[in-house]
Amino acid sequence: MLISAAEWAEERALGPYLIRSEFALRDVSELVQHLGQLQDDLELMLGLTCNPQEIQIHLFRTRSGYIDYVGRRIPEGTKRQALFVQGTDAGRVYAYRHRGLETDVRHETTHALLHTALPYVPIWLDEGLAEYFESPPGLREKHSPHHAELQRAIRQGWKPGIEQLEAKREMLNMDAKDYRDAWGVIHFILHGPSAARESLAAYFEEIHSGRAPTPLSQHLRQRIPNLNQKIIDHLK
């Protein structure tokens, strides 16, 4: 049986979001606060303008309720803890209450916002940015678990491999290390040399132009000599 509007425990409009929840939103008040500033943070850090018509966020009390609701609409999404789906009328985020709920909702909502700002977002960049913005605002730069993971990997000879990330065409081709590595490249771009931010801006400009963009790796390598080592030194 599908959930009707009357069966949501709470429904709240917040900026571009329509949040529907099976539990009281006061239980996730910090998440609601973060969602309220996520668009501003993303636009400021990426130099983009998001144009969300509406982003619906559906929060379920239990995994079984989530599976029942999502399974009727996006059967393949039932294997995930949270999901973003871009519809013709609105972006939709689905998640159920669990320990990582707030992280997952920030992650999926980042996808929803990015897809209102750009006509095309490559998988690795989409996921790398979502991994970055999934952390609470005060913890993004210095307290992601990916940072310590990459520092360990660097001691074992890790290399950034941006071109390998760019070759990923489907989300199913992304494994946990790819998400970690994509986060590392994004962290370098956002907190490294100004030339990295300039590369990202040039890449976004090409995407907006409608022509096939030059890979971001090429933009970066044109502006930053010895790019791989610079990324490694940054993450150390």
N, CA, C and O of each residue as an XYZ file, in Angstrom:
944
protein
N       0.861     -1.200      0.000
C       0.000      0.000      0.000
C       0.887      1.237      0.000
O       1.831      1.295      0.787
N       0.624      2.227     -0.848
C       1.439      3.421     -0.938
C       1.095      4.383      0.193
O      -0.048      4.468      0.641
N       2.122      5.107      0.642
C       1.911      6.067      1.710
C       1.248      7.310      1.151
O       1.692      7.844      0.135
N       0.206      7.772      1.788
C      -0.447      9.014      1.380
C       0.112     10.152      2.211
O       0.796      9.926      3.210
N      -0.181     11.381      1.794
C       0.319     12.556      2.506
C      -0.101     12.522      3.967
O       0.646     12.963      4.841
N      -1.308     11.995      4.240
C      -1.827     11.998      5.607
C      -1.042     11.058      6.513
O      -1.118     11.184      7.735
N      -0.295     10.125      5.945
C       0.397      9.123      6.750
C       1.831      9.521      7.107
O       2.479      8.839      7.901
N       2.331     10.615      6.531
C       3.632     11.107      6.958
C       3.472     11.751      8.337
O       2.515     12.487      8.574
N       4.406     11.472      9.237
C       4.324     12.070     10.576
C       4.554     13.568     10.508
O       3.976     14.326     11.287
N       5.400     13.998      9.575
C       5.677     15.432      9.443
C       6.037     15.740      8.001
O       6.693     14.947      7.325
N       5.601     16.894      7.543
C       5.911     17.366      6.208
C       6.287     18.835      6.323
O       5.519     19.633      6.860
N       7.470     19.197      5.818
C       7.952     20.566      5.993
C       8.602     21.083      4.715
O       9.397     20.386      4.085
N       8.255     22.311      4.342
C       8.919     22.988      3.235
C      10.094     23.772      3.797
O       9.954     24.480      4.794
N      11.251     23.648      3.158
C      12.465     24.327      3.596
C      13.253     24.727      2.355
O      13.934     23.900      1.748
N      13.156     25.999      1.983
C      13.823     26.434      0.761
C      13.320     25.618     -0.422
O      12.113     25.557     -0.659
N      14.240     24.982     -1.177
C      13.806     24.194     -2.330
C      13.305     22.803     -1.952
O      12.846     22.050     -2.810
N      13.394     22.467     -0.670
C      13.086     21.105     -0.239
C      11.650     20.964      0.260
O      11.093     21.877      0.869
N      11.075     19.813     -0.010
C       9.856     19.372      0.643
C      10.232     18.093      1.387
O      10.435     17.046      0.772
N      10.323     18.186      2.701
C      10.768     17.050      3.522
C       9.543     16.338      4.068
O       8.710     16.942      4.744
N       9.442     15.049      3.770
C       8.372     14.211      4.290
C       9.000     13.131      5.144
O       9.913     12.436      4.699
N       8.515     12.984      6.368
C       9.157     12.059      7.292
C       8.139     11.224      8.053
O       7.061     11.697      8.410
N       8.507      9.975      8.289
C       7.669      9.087      9.111
C       7.947      9.268     10.600
O       7.302      8.639     11.439
N       8.919     10.140     10.927
C       9.207     10.430     12.337
C       9.372     11.938     12.487
O       9.517     12.652     11.494
N       9.351     12.415     13.709
C       9.417     13.858     13.959
C      10.759     14.419     13.511
O      11.806     13.854     13.826
N      10.734     15.505     12.791
C      11.973     16.095     12.280
C      12.830     16.701     13.386
O      14.010     16.980     13.174
N      12.244     16.905     14.566
C      13.074     17.371     15.680
C      14.130     16.328     16.050
O      15.150     16.658     16.656
N      13.881     15.074     15.683
C      14.856     14.014     15.958
C      16.106     14.153     15.094
O      17.159     13.606     15.422
N      15.983     14.891     13.984
C      17.129     15.094     13.087
C      17.276     16.594     12.813
O      17.477     17.010     11.672
N      17.174     17.385     13.863
C      17.189     18.845     13.708
C      18.505     19.338     13.113
O      18.513     20.304     12.350
N      19.615     18.688     13.450
C      20.906     19.114     12.897
C      20.947     18.872     11.391
O      21.466     19.699     10.641
N      20.406     17.751     10.953
C      20.338     17.458      9.519
C      19.511     18.519      8.800
O      19.915     19.005      7.743
N      18.375     18.879      9.352
C      17.518     19.894      8.730
C      18.280     21.210      8.617
O      18.187     21.903      7.603
N      19.028     21.549      9.654
C      19.831     22.780      9.623
C      20.878     22.703      8.517
O      21.075     23.669      7.780
N      21.550     21.559      8.397
C      22.581     21.403      7.370
C      21.990     21.489      5.963
O      22.588     22.081      5.065
N      20.823     20.899      5.784
C      20.176     20.964      4.469
C      19.874     22.406      4.105
O      19.972     22.797      2.942
N      19.505     23.195      5.106
C      19.176     24.580      4.853
C      20.343     25.396      4.323
O      20.132     26.386      3.624
N      21.572     25.000      4.643
C      22.735     25.754      4.184
C      23.531     25.035      3.103
O      24.519     25.573      2.602
N      23.113     23.826      2.737
C      23.890     23.032      1.789
C      23.981     23.701      0.423
O      25.058     23.729     -0.173
N      22.892     24.231     -0.079
C      22.926     24.865     -1.393
C      23.883     26.055     -1.392
O      24.663     26.216     -2.330
N      23.836     26.885     -0.357
C      24.735     28.036     -0.282
C      26.195     27.589     -0.241
O      27.043     28.175     -0.914
N      26.488     26.558      0.544
C      27.855     26.053      0.648
C      28.347     25.538     -0.695
O      29.466     25.834     -1.114
N      27.505     24.770     -1.360
C      27.885     24.185     -2.643
C      28.125     25.275     -3.683
O      29.112     25.231     -4.417
N      27.238     26.237     -3.744
C      27.390     27.315     -4.723
C      28.640     28.137     -4.448
O      29.359     28.501     -5.379
N      28.906     28.432     -3.186
C      30.069     29.236     -2.824
C      31.368     28.520     -3.149
O      32.290     29.122     -3.698
N      31.446     27.247     -2.816
C      32.707     26.517     -2.994
C      32.951     26.105     -4.435
O      34.103     25.984     -4.852
N      31.889     25.887     -5.204
C      32.048     25.404     -6.571
C      31.836     26.485     -7.625
O      32.102     26.259     -8.805
N      31.364     27.644     -7.213
C      31.109     28.700     -8.180
C      29.968     28.368     -9.121
O      29.965     28.798    -10.275
N      29.009     27.614     -8.642
C      27.857     27.212     -9.449
C      26.598     27.918     -8.968
O      26.570     28.492     -7.880
N      25.571     27.868     -9.784
C      24.251     28.353     -9.387
C      23.264     27.203     -9.522
O      23.014     26.715    -10.624
N      22.711     26.778     -8.406
C      21.724     25.700     -8.421
C      20.348     26.297     -8.705
O      20.032     27.400     -8.259
N      19.553     25.570     -9.437
C      18.213     26.035     -9.792
C      17.176     24.943     -9.512
O      16.504     24.462    -10.424
N      17.059     24.565     -8.253
C      16.125     23.476     -7.953
C      14.676     23.910     -8.064
O      14.254     24.867     -7.415
N      13.913     23.198     -8.891
C      12.477     23.426     -8.960
C      11.851     22.933     -7.662
O      11.099     23.651     -7.003
N      12.171     21.719     -7.319
C      11.768     21.152     -6.034
C      12.606     19.897     -5.808
O      12.853     19.123     -6.733
N      13.033     19.712     -4.576
C      13.722     18.489     -4.181
C      12.920     17.881     -3.034
O      12.834     18.459     -1.950
N      12.347     16.734     -3.276
C      11.567     16.045     -2.259
C      12.471     15.070     -1.498
O      13.193     14.274     -2.100
N      12.418     15.148     -0.182
C      13.228     14.266      0.666
C      12.278     13.408      1.488
O      11.499     13.919      2.292
N      12.352     12.091      1.276
C      11.458     11.157      1.955
C      12.259     10.368      2.990
O      13.208      9.665      2.641
N      11.878     10.484      4.257
C      12.583      9.818      5.353
C      11.670      8.768      5.976
O      10.560      9.069      6.417
N      12.157      7.540      6.003
C      11.358      6.421      6.504
C      11.850      5.976      7.881
O      13.038      6.059      8.194
N      10.924      5.512      8.675
C      11.247      5.095     10.034
C      12.035      3.787     10.053
O      12.909      3.604     10.900
N      11.733      2.875      9.124
C      12.370      1.561      9.122
C      12.851      1.191      7.719
O      12.382      1.735      6.720
N      13.778      0.274      7.671
C      14.269     -0.216      6.392
C      13.157     -0.916      5.618
O      13.066     -0.778      4.398
N      12.316     -1.665      6.321
C      11.251     -2.393      5.627
C      10.267     -1.421      4.975
O       9.784     -1.671      3.871
N       9.969     -0.306      5.663
C       9.088      0.693      5.071
C       9.712      1.342      3.849
O       9.038      1.612      2.856
N      11.007      1.585      3.940
C      11.755      2.148      2.802
C      11.718      1.197      1.608
O      11.452      1.612      0.480
N      11.986     -0.073      1.865
C      12.010     -1.060      0.785
C      10.634     -1.188      0.139
O      10.522     -1.302     -1.082
N       9.596     -1.169      0.959
C       8.242     -1.297      0.408
C       7.903     -0.111     -0.488
O       7.324     -0.283     -1.561
N       8.266      1.095     -0.044
C       7.923      2.309     -0.798
C       8.785      2.441     -2.049
O       8.272      2.658     -3.147
N      10.091      2.310     -1.876
C      11.016      2.485     -3.002
C      10.881      1.336     -4.000
O      10.988      1.541     -5.209
N      10.647      0.132     -3.490
C      10.560     -1.031     -4.363
C       9.453     -0.935     -5.393
O       9.552     -1.535     -6.463
N       8.390     -0.183     -5.085
C       7.283     -0.016     -6.026
C       7.619      0.988     -7.127
O       6.966      1.033     -8.169
N       8.667      1.802     -6.869
C       9.019      2.859     -7.802
C      10.359      2.623     -8.495
O      10.478      2.777     -9.710
N      11.357      2.249     -7.710
C      12.711      2.026     -8.230
C      13.222      0.720     -7.617
O      13.977      0.757     -6.646
N      12.825     -0.430     -8.162
C      13.162     -1.712     -7.534
C      14.653     -1.894     -7.274
O      15.040     -2.485     -6.265
N      15.491     -1.392     -8.177
C      16.933     -1.579     -7.994
C      17.477     -0.752     -6.833
O      18.596     -0.988     -6.377
N      16.701      0.207     -6.356
C      17.170      1.055     -5.262
C      17.030      0.433     -3.891
O      17.547      0.974     -2.914
N      16.343     -0.696     -3.796
C      16.108     -1.299     -2.485
C      17.374     -1.870     -1.854
O      17.393     -2.142     -0.654
N      18.432     -2.057     -2.644
C      19.680     -2.597     -2.102
C      20.535     -1.518     -1.443
O      21.568     -1.815     -0.844
N      20.104     -0.277     -1.556
C      20.880      0.835     -1.025
C      20.221      1.414      0.225
O      19.023      1.237      0.447
N      21.021      2.109      1.037
C      20.504      2.727      2.257
C      19.846      4.079      1.976
O      19.024      4.554      2.760
N      20.211      4.684      0.860
C      19.628      5.963      0.461
C      19.757      6.077     -1.044
O      20.576      5.395     -1.660
N      18.945      6.944     -1.634
C      18.865      6.974     -3.085
C      18.435      8.350     -3.557
O      17.570      8.985     -2.954
N      19.054      8.810     -4.654
C      18.589     10.012     -5.341
C      18.080      9.622     -6.714
O      18.720      8.846     -7.424
N      16.935     10.158     -7.084
C      16.354      9.919     -8.404
C      15.929     11.267     -8.979
O      15.200     12.018     -8.331
N      16.382     11.574    -10.192
C      15.974     12.812    -10.844
C      14.723     12.558    -11.671
O      14.753     11.807    -12.645
N      13.627     13.190    -11.276
C      12.395     13.080    -12.037
C      12.225     14.259    -12.970
O      13.016     15.201    -12.927
N      11.216     14.224    -13.803
C      10.971     15.331    -14.724
C      10.405     16.544    -13.994
O      10.561     17.676    -14.451
N       9.746     16.308    -12.860
C       9.128     17.405    -12.111
C       9.919     17.810    -10.880
O       9.808     18.947    -10.419
N      10.728     16.883    -10.335
C      11.457     17.164     -9.099
C      12.552     16.122     -8.914
O      12.485     15.021     -9.460
N      13.560     16.496     -8.132
C      14.534     15.512     -7.673
C      13.988     14.869     -6.405
O      13.322     15.532     -5.610
N      14.264     13.593     -6.214
C      13.741     12.896     -5.041
C      14.849     12.129     -4.331
O      15.629     11.407     -4.952
N      14.894     12.304     -3.022
C      15.851     11.602     -2.166
C      15.051     10.701     -1.231
O      14.071     11.129     -0.622
N      15.485      9.451     -1.130
C      14.841      8.479     -0.249
C      15.884      7.934      0.725
O      17.008      7.630      0.326
N      15.519      7.810      1.987
C      16.439      7.240      2.979
C      15.629      6.731      4.162
O      14.507      7.176      4.402
N      16.217      5.786      4.900
C      15.540      5.293      6.096
C      16.418      5.528      7.322
O      17.629      5.719      7.206
N      15.805      5.512      8.475
C      16.502      5.856      9.711
C      17.506      4.764     10.081
O      17.134      3.610     10.294
N      18.753      5.135     10.153
C      19.826      4.255     10.588
C      20.978      5.136     11.043
O      20.877      6.361     10.974
N      22.058      4.545     11.503
C      23.138      5.337     12.090
C      23.712      6.353     11.109
O      24.099      7.449     11.515
N      23.771      6.012      9.837
C      24.357      6.904      8.842
C      23.340      7.748      8.094
O      23.648      8.274      7.024
N      22.128      7.891      8.636
C      21.059      8.598      7.911
C      21.482     10.010      7.505
O      21.330     10.386      6.343
N      22.008     10.791      8.440
C      22.298     12.191      8.138
C      23.374     12.313      7.069
O      23.275     13.154      6.176
N      24.399     11.477      7.158
C      25.459     11.469      6.142
C      24.879     11.108      4.786
O      25.185     11.754      3.783
N      24.044     10.082      4.750
C      23.467      9.620      3.483
C      22.564     10.682      2.858
O      22.577     10.869      1.641
N      21.786     11.372      3.680
C      20.871     12.378      3.130
C      21.653     13.575      2.596
O      21.320     14.109      1.538
N      22.688     14.000      3.317
C      23.511     15.090      2.782
C      24.161     14.677      1.463
O      24.244     15.479      0.533
N      24.624     13.424      1.380
C      25.251     12.902      0.161
C      24.273     12.931     -1.009
O      24.579     13.474     -2.071
N      23.107     12.350     -0.809
C      22.141     12.251     -1.906
C      21.575     13.619     -2.286
O      21.283     13.868     -3.456
N      21.420     14.500     -1.303
C      20.913     15.835     -1.613
C      21.955     16.645     -2.381
O      21.598     17.497     -3.195
N      23.232     16.389     -2.133
C      24.283     17.018     -2.944
C      24.108     16.628     -4.407
O      24.195     17.481     -5.291
N      23.862     15.346     -4.669
C      23.578     14.913     -6.046
C      22.406     15.710     -6.622
O      22.470     16.210     -7.746
N      21.340     15.816     -5.836
C      20.134     16.496     -6.319
C      20.432     17.946     -6.684
O      19.961     18.431     -7.713
N      21.200     18.639     -5.863
C      21.535     20.034     -6.132
C      22.466     20.162     -7.334
O      22.265     21.032     -8.181
N      23.475     19.308     -7.417
C      24.417     19.369     -8.534
C      23.699     19.216     -9.875
O      24.041     19.875    -10.857
N      22.709     18.345     -9.895
C      22.020     18.085    -11.157
C      21.057     19.208    -11.541
O      20.495     19.194    -12.636
N      20.863     20.182    -10.644
C      20.122     21.384    -11.031
C      21.079     22.483    -11.482
O      20.655     23.471    -12.082
N      22.364     22.313    -11.195
C      23.359     23.339    -11.534
C      24.089     23.033    -12.832
O      24.592     23.946    -13.488
N      24.154     21.763    -13.212
C      24.905     21.341    -14.388
C      24.065     20.385    -15.232
O      23.344     19.552    -14.684
N      24.151     20.496    -16.557
C      23.398     19.572    -17.407
C      24.002     18.178    -17.446
O      23.349     17.220    -17.861
N      25.250     18.072    -17.012
C      25.951     16.785    -17.066
C      27.004     16.769    -15.961
O      27.762     17.726    -15.802
N      27.046     15.685    -15.204
C      28.063     15.532    -14.156
C      28.632     14.119    -14.267
O      27.906     13.149    -14.050
N      29.936     13.982    -14.607
C      30.504     12.638    -14.695
C      30.405     11.901    -13.361
O      30.454     12.515    -12.295
N      30.267     10.604    -13.434
C      30.031      9.785    -12.243
C      31.057     10.047    -11.147
O      30.689     10.279     -9.995
N      32.334     10.011    -11.494
C      33.367     10.125    -10.448
C      33.319     11.488     -9.772
O      33.530     11.593     -8.564
N      33.039     12.548    -10.559
C      32.974     13.890     -9.997
C      31.722     14.043     -9.145
O      31.764     14.639     -8.069
N      30.620     13.508     -9.624
C      29.356     13.523     -8.886
C      29.539     12.870     -7.522
O      29.125     13.418     -6.500
N      30.162     11.694     -7.515
C      30.342     10.968     -6.262
C      31.410     11.612     -5.376
O      31.267     11.644     -4.154
N      32.485     12.128     -5.994
C      33.519     12.782     -5.199
C      32.989     14.004     -4.476
O      33.299     14.222     -3.305
N      32.191     14.802     -5.169
C      31.598     15.983     -4.544
C      30.588     15.590     -3.462
O      30.538     16.213     -2.402
N      29.789     14.559     -3.732
C      28.824     14.094     -2.729
C      29.537     13.547     -1.497
O      29.079     13.747     -0.371
N      30.665     12.853     -1.710
C      31.455     12.368     -0.569
C      31.987     13.543      0.254
O      32.036     13.473      1.482
N      32.377     14.605     -0.413
C      32.902     15.772      0.297
C      31.793     16.469      1.086
O      31.960     16.747      2.274
N      30.678     16.749      0.444
C      29.620     17.521      1.091
C      28.735     16.685      2.009
O      27.841     17.227      2.659
N      28.968     15.372      2.075
C      28.166     14.556      2.995
C      28.563     14.787      4.452
O      27.778     14.504      5.356
N      29.769     15.296      4.687
C      30.213     15.583      6.050
C      29.529     16.844      6.560
O      29.161     17.707      5.762
N      29.351     16.969      7.876
C      28.810     18.221      8.418
C      29.734     19.378      8.043
O      30.936     19.169      7.881
N      29.204     20.590      7.903
C      29.992     21.713      7.400
C      31.339     21.907      8.091
O      32.340     22.144      7.416
N      31.389     21.815      9.394
C      32.639     22.062     10.109
C      33.659     20.946     10.023
O      34.793     21.106     10.476
N      33.270     19.813      9.446
C      34.167     18.652      9.409
C      34.641     18.310      8.004
O      35.417     17.369      7.833
N      34.199     19.045      7.000
C      34.485     18.656      5.615
C      35.975     18.694      5.289
O      36.505     17.760      4.688
N      36.641     19.759      5.679
C      38.023     19.942      5.236
C      38.993     19.009      5.941
O      39.893     18.467      5.299
N      38.837     18.809      7.237
C      39.902     18.156      8.003
C      39.503     16.872      8.709
O      40.356     16.216      9.307
N      38.243     16.495      8.657
C      37.835     15.374      9.506
C      37.091     14.261      8.771
O      36.365     13.492      9.401
N      37.255     14.161      7.467
C      36.656     13.039      6.753
C      37.483     11.774      7.002
O      38.713     11.840      7.002
N      36.835     10.630      7.214
C      37.592      9.376      7.364
C      38.413      9.040      6.127
O      39.388      8.294      6.211
N      38.019      9.591      4.969
C      38.793      9.329      3.744
C      40.214      9.867      3.851
O      41.131      9.331      3.228
N      40.400     10.926      4.638
C      41.728     11.535      4.725
C      42.736     10.561      5.332
O      43.822     10.357      4.790
N      42.362      9.966      6.461
C      43.263      9.005      7.107
C      43.474      7.775      6.222
O      44.575      7.227      6.167
N      42.418      7.346      5.533
C      42.545      6.195      4.632
C      43.554      6.485      3.523
O      44.374      5.632      3.183
N      43.490      7.687      2.965
C      44.404      8.041      1.884
C      45.826      8.232      2.396
O      46.780      7.911      1.686
N      45.986      8.738      3.588
C      47.330      8.875      4.145
C      47.989      7.509      4.316
O      49.185      7.348      4.071
N      47.195      6.532      4.739
C      47.732      5.165      4.830
C      48.064      4.632      3.445
O      49.102      4.001      3.245
N      47.173      4.891      2.486
C      47.403      4.410      1.118
C      48.637      5.054      0.502
O      49.377      4.398     -0.231
N      48.863      6.326      0.789
C      50.043      7.025      0.260
C      51.318      6.355      0.755
O      52.278      6.210     -0.002
N      51.335      5.948      2.016
C      52.527      5.262      2.561
C      52.783      3.940      1.853
O      53.895      3.412      1.889
N      51.747      3.409      1.210
C      51.871      2.143      0.484
C      52.016      2.343     -1.020
O      51.912      1.391     -1.794
N      52.261      3.609     -1.435
C      52.531      3.882     -2.845
C      51.344      4.319     -3.670
O      51.377      4.220     -4.896
N      50.293      4.802     -3.028
C      49.079      5.227     -3.738
C      49.365      6.335     -4.726
O      50.186      7.213     -4.463
N      48.681      6.297     -5.878
C      48.716      7.361     -6.871
C      47.271      7.800     -7.153
O      46.359      6.976     -7.095
N      47.052      9.088     -7.459
C      45.677      9.594     -7.637
C      44.878      8.892     -8.732
O      43.720      8.545     -8.501
N      45.448      8.674     -9.903
C      44.721      7.959    -10.959
C      43.463      8.650    -11.424
O      42.413      8.014    -11.518
N      43.538      9.959    -11.722
C      42.329     10.680    -12.129
C      41.768     10.121    -13.433
O      40.552      9.996    -13.583
N      42.636      9.788    -14.364
C      42.153      9.257    -15.647
C      41.387      7.953    -15.468
O      40.420      7.696    -16.184
N      41.815      7.129    -14.515
C      41.077      5.882    -14.240
C      39.697      6.192    -13.677
O      38.727      5.502    -13.992
N      39.605      7.230    -12.844
C      38.299      7.630    -12.325
C      37.413      8.148    -13.459
O      36.218      7.854    -13.506
N      38.002      8.917    -14.364
C      37.226      9.469    -15.471
C      36.699      8.384    -16.405
O      35.713      8.594    -17.112
N      37.352      7.233    -16.408
C      36.919      6.131    -17.275
C      35.682      5.417    -16.727
O      35.057      4.628    -17.435
N      35.326      5.692    -15.467
C      34.141      5.067    -14.873
C      32.883      5.694    -15.472
O      32.676      6.903    -15.365
N      32.058      4.885    -16.091
C      30.857      5.398    -16.758
C      29.566      5.075    -16.015
O      28.529      5.684    -16.276
N      29.625      4.130    -15.102
C      28.428      3.721    -14.365
C      28.742      3.703    -12.881
O      29.863      3.385    -12.483
N      27.756      4.042    -12.060
C      27.962      4.030    -10.621
C      28.349      2.646    -10.128
O      29.106      2.514     -9.166
N      27.826      1.601    -10.793
C      28.137      0.236    -10.395
C      29.611     -0.087    -10.573
O      30.120     -1.032     -9.970
N      30.303      0.698    -11.404
C      31.738      0.483    -11.604
C      32.590      1.136    -10.521
O      33.804      0.934    -10.472
N      31.956      1.912     -9.663
C      32.673      2.602     -8.587
C      32.695      1.716     -7.341
O      31.646      1.308     -6.844
N      33.903      1.422     -6.840
C      33.990      0.686     -5.581
C      34.414      1.641     -4.470
O      34.579      2.839     -4.702
N      34.589      1.106     -3.259
C      34.876      1.956     -2.099
C      36.163      2.765     -2.285
O      36.236      3.921     -1.868
N      37.169      2.161     -2.909
C      38.418      2.884     -3.137
C      38.230      4.012     -4.141
O      38.868      5.059     -4.023
N      37.364      3.813     -5.125
C      37.086      4.877     -6.095
C      36.414      6.067     -5.418
O      36.732      7.217     -5.721
N      35.486      5.794     -4.502
C      34.843      6.885     -3.768
C      35.882      7.638     -2.941
O      35.891      8.868     -2.904
N      36.752      6.885     -2.281
C      37.820      7.498     -1.480
C      38.738      8.346     -2.349
O      39.069      9.477     -1.993
N      39.148      7.797     -3.488
C      40.079      8.511     -4.370
C      39.435      9.748     -4.982
O      40.081     10.786     -5.126
N      38.152      9.632     -5.343
C      37.440     10.786     -5.889
C      37.363     11.891     -4.842
O      37.535     13.066     -5.167
N      37.108     11.524     -3.587
C      37.113     12.514     -2.504
C      38.478     13.191     -2.416
O      38.556     14.407     -2.244
N      39.558     12.408     -2.533
C      40.899     12.969     -2.428
C      41.177     14.008     -3.497
O      41.757     15.056     -3.212
N      40.767     13.726     -4.726
C      40.972     14.682     -5.821
C      40.131     15.941     -5.577
O      40.608     17.056     -5.788
N      38.891     15.764     -5.137
C      38.031     16.908     -4.853
C      38.625     17.755     -3.728
O      38.607     18.983     -3.802
N      39.143     17.116     -2.701
C      39.749     17.864     -1.588
C      40.920     18.701     -2.087
O      41.077     19.853     -1.683
N      41.737     18.131     -2.957
C      42.859     18.868     -3.545
C      42.357     20.062     -4.351
O      42.906     21.159     -4.253
N      41.315     19.846     -5.145
C      40.783     20.924     -5.980
C      40.236     22.061     -5.118
O      40.469     23.233     -5.416
N      39.515     21.723     -4.057
C      38.851     22.744     -3.243
C      39.769     23.401     -2.223
O      39.536     24.542     -1.827
N      40.810     22.694     -1.794
C      41.674     23.221     -0.725
C      43.145     23.275     -1.118
O      43.998     23.598     -0.291
N      43.445     22.959     -2.377
C      44.814     23.007     -2.861
C      45.112     24.338     -3.537
O      44.543     25.360     -3.153
N      45.988     24.348     -4.532
C      46.371     25.596     -5.196
C      45.212     26.212     -5.974
O      44.295     25.511     -6.402
N      45.265     27.527     -6.150
C      44.193     28.229     -6.859
C      44.032     27.718     -8.286
O      42.937     27.766     -8.845
N      45.134     27.223     -8.883
C      45.062     26.697    -10.248
C      44.109     25.509    -10.337
O      43.522     25.266    -11.391
N      43.950     24.771     -9.249
C      43.029     23.625     -9.252
C      41.584     24.113     -9.319
O      40.772     23.551    -10.054
N      41.261     25.157     -8.556
C      39.911     25.718     -8.608
C      39.643     26.321     -9.988
O      38.537     26.210    -10.516
N      40.673     26.964    -10.570
C      40.524     27.531    -11.909
C      40.250     26.440    -12.941
O      39.480     26.643    -13.880
N      40.881     25.290    -12.763
C      40.658     24.162    -13.666
C      39.222     23.677    -13.586
O      38.594     23.388    -14.605
N      38.705     23.592    -12.363
C      37.327     23.145    -12.179
C      36.356     24.153    -12.797
O      35.380     23.764    -13.439
N      36.624     25.441    -12.603
C      35.750     26.478    -13.177
C      35.746     26.400    -14.700
O      34.694     26.529    -15.326
N      36.929     26.189    -15.302
C      37.010     26.076    -16.769
C      36.252     24.846    -17.255
O      35.605     24.878    -18.302
N      36.338     23.775    -16.493
C      35.636     22.530    -16.850
C      34.123     22.742    -16.791
O      33.399     22.342    -17.703
N      33.652     23.374    -15.713
C      32.222     23.649    -15.594
C      31.745     24.564    -16.722
O      30.642     24.390    -17.240
N      32.569     25.530    -17.097
C      32.197     26.436    -18.180
C      32.005     25.675    -19.486
O      31.078     25.959    -20.245
N      32.885     24.703    -19.747
C      32.747     23.893    -20.956
C      31.473     23.047    -20.903
O      30.788     22.896    -21.915
N      31.157     22.502    -19.743
C      29.929     21.717    -19.608
C      28.715     22.593    -19.902
O      27.802     22.178    -20.615
N      28.708     23.792    -19.355
C      27.584     24.706    -19.582
C      27.466     25.108    -21.047
O      26.370     25.406    -21.522
N      28.577     25.119    -21.760
C      28.555     25.559    -23.165
C      27.802     24.581    -24.058
O      27.347     24.950    -25.141
N      27.669     23.331    -23.607
C      26.984     22.326    -24.400
C      27.904     21.513    -25.289
O      27.480     20.511    -25.866
N      29.171     21.932    -25.409
C      30.104     21.141    -26.211
C      30.757     20.076    -25.331
O      30.751     20.184    -24.105
N      31.313     19.059    -25.961
C      31.965     17.987    -25.209
C      33.142     18.573    -24.428
O      34.055     19.135    -25.033
N      33.139     18.453    -23.099
C      34.193     19.093    -22.322
C      35.523     18.338    -22.415
O      35.554     17.113    -22.534
N      36.605     19.092    -22.359
C      37.924     18.500    -22.183
C      37.945     17.840    -20.812
O      37.478     18.455    -19.853
N      38.459     16.622    -20.665
C      38.472     15.980    -19.345
C      39.093     16.883    -18.281
O      40.050     17.608    -18.552
N      38.549     16.832    -17.091
C      39.067     17.662    -16.006
C      40.546     17.376    -15.750
O      41.306     18.281    -15.407
N      40.947     16.133    -15.916
C      42.367     15.786    -15.704
C      43.270     16.613    -16.613
O      44.351     17.030    -16.195
N      42.845     16.851    -17.840
C      43.656     17.649    -18.766
C      43.715     19.111    -18.346
O      44.766     19.746    -18.431
N      42.582     19.643    -17.891
C      42.587     21.013    -17.375
C      43.585     21.135    -16.222
O      44.351     22.095    -16.146
N      43.560     20.151    -15.334
C      44.446     20.190    -14.168
C      45.912     20.064    -14.576
O      46.766     20.801    -14.083
N      46.197     19.130    -15.475
C      47.593     18.909    -15.871
C      48.158     20.095    -16.662
O      49.359     20.362    -16.611
N      47.298     20.795    -17.385
C      47.761     21.980    -18.122
C      48.174     23.103    -17.185
O      49.050     23.903    -17.515
N      47.547     23.164    -16.022
C      47.800     24.264    -15.102
C      48.731     23.898    -13.953
O      49.330     24.778    -13.335
N      48.856     22.612    -13.665
C      49.616     22.187    -12.485
C      50.660     21.137    -12.883
O      50.318     19.968    -13.060
N      51.920     21.537    -13.024
C      52.975     20.569    -13.346
C      53.105     19.526    -12.225
O      52.902     19.821    -11.048
N      53.447     18.310    -12.630
C      53.641     17.224    -11.656
C      52.407     17.047    -10.765
O      52.498     16.976     -9.540
N      51.254     16.980    -11.432
C      49.970     16.973    -10.726
C      49.868     15.856     -9.687
O      49.481     16.113     -8.547
N      50.206     14.633    -10.057
C      50.051     13.515     -9.130
C      50.793     13.760     -7.825
O      50.251     13.528     -6.745
N      52.036     14.231     -7.924
C      52.822     14.464     -6.716
C      52.247     15.609     -5.899
O      52.306     15.590     -4.670
N      51.690     16.610     -6.581
C      51.089     17.735     -5.857
C      49.872     17.259     -5.053
O      49.658     17.697     -3.923
N      49.080     16.360     -5.644
C      47.928     15.832     -4.919
C      48.384     15.019     -3.716
O      47.826     15.145     -2.625
N      49.397     14.187     -3.918
C      49.931     13.374     -2.831
C      50.458     14.260     -1.697
O      50.161     14.025     -0.526
N      51.242     15.281     -2.060
C      51.801     16.186     -1.041
C      50.679     16.909     -0.280
O      50.770     17.111      0.931
N      49.643     17.287     -0.995
C      48.503     17.963     -0.366
C      47.827     17.059      0.660
O      47.511     17.498      1.765
N      47.608     15.810      0.297
C      46.873     14.895      1.179
C      47.716     14.382      2.331
O      47.176     13.910      3.331
N      49.017     14.468      2.206
C      49.874     14.075      3.333
C      49.637     14.971      4.544
O      50.271     14.786      5.583
